[in-house]
Structure formats: structure tokens, C-alpha cells
Amino acid sequence: MGKIDEFQRERERLNQLDLSKGNLEIKRFFSLDSQVYRQGAIPTKYKEILGLVASLVLRCDDCIMYHIIRCHEEGVSQEEFNEAMAIALVVGGSITIPHLRRAYDAWEELQRTSR
């Protein structure tokens, strides 16, 4: 089992834990989070790239991993991924480099497993 599978299982388990508490505001936020990434004037693929860049700048490893998986599912090319990483690095500065390293590692795992 790779890091991607482990992340997805743990994320699902923790999401179910959060949602099982019946908190209406948490459920609404989760719903809003899903809705903003749906197809609209901006295609889902580009929304996921935006989410990835923002997550890298904010240095949220869980968010980065989630958006990398979604970018892969939405057919983001290697070139698009590379450009998104460059934008995140320029906006976020050198403090984002450790997150950039882990992002490329996760992206490579997805590329290997999808061949």
C-alpha cells in the first residue's frame, strides 16, 4: 500500500468521524467545499489546480495530497502540474519547498500506479 492509498483511507475515516457528530455547520461547510469544485464557468480541472496552488502556499499537506489526487483524476498533464508547482513556489516562497518535494513524490506515485 502506497502513501496515496493510506491517505485516502485515513481521510475517509476521519471525514466520517467528523460528519457523524451531526453538527449542521460542519456538514454545511463540507457541502460547500464540494460544491465550489464542481464544473462551472471554470472547468473542474482548473479549479483543482487552483486548490493545489493555494494549498501549497498555505502549506497544508493533507490539502495538497487531496488536490494532487484530484488533479490526477481530472487529467492534469505533467506540464500543467509543473507550471502549477512553479506558481506555488513563486507565490509561497522558499518555505514551500518541503511541501513541493512531497507534492512531486505523491505525483510520481500516482503516475507510476496509473501506467
C-alpha positions, 0 to 999 in steps of 0.5 A: 500500500502506497502513501496515496492509498493510506491517505485516502483511507485515513481521510475517509475515516476521519471525514466520517468521524467528523460528519457523524457528530451531526453538527449542521455547520460542519456538514454545511461547510463540507457541502460547500467545499464540494460544491465550489469544485464542481464544473462551472464557468471554470472547468473542474480541472482548473479549479483543482489546480487552483486548490493545489496552488493555494494549498501549497502556499498555505502549506497544508499537506493533507490539502495538497495530497487531496488536490494532487489526487484530484488533479490526477483524476481530472487529467492534469498533464505533467506540464500543467502540474509543473507550471502549477508547482512553479506558481506555488513556489513563486507565490509561497516562497522558499518555505514551500519547498518541503511541501513541493518535494512531497507534492512531486513524490505523491505525483510520481506515485500516482503516475507510476500506479496509473501506467 
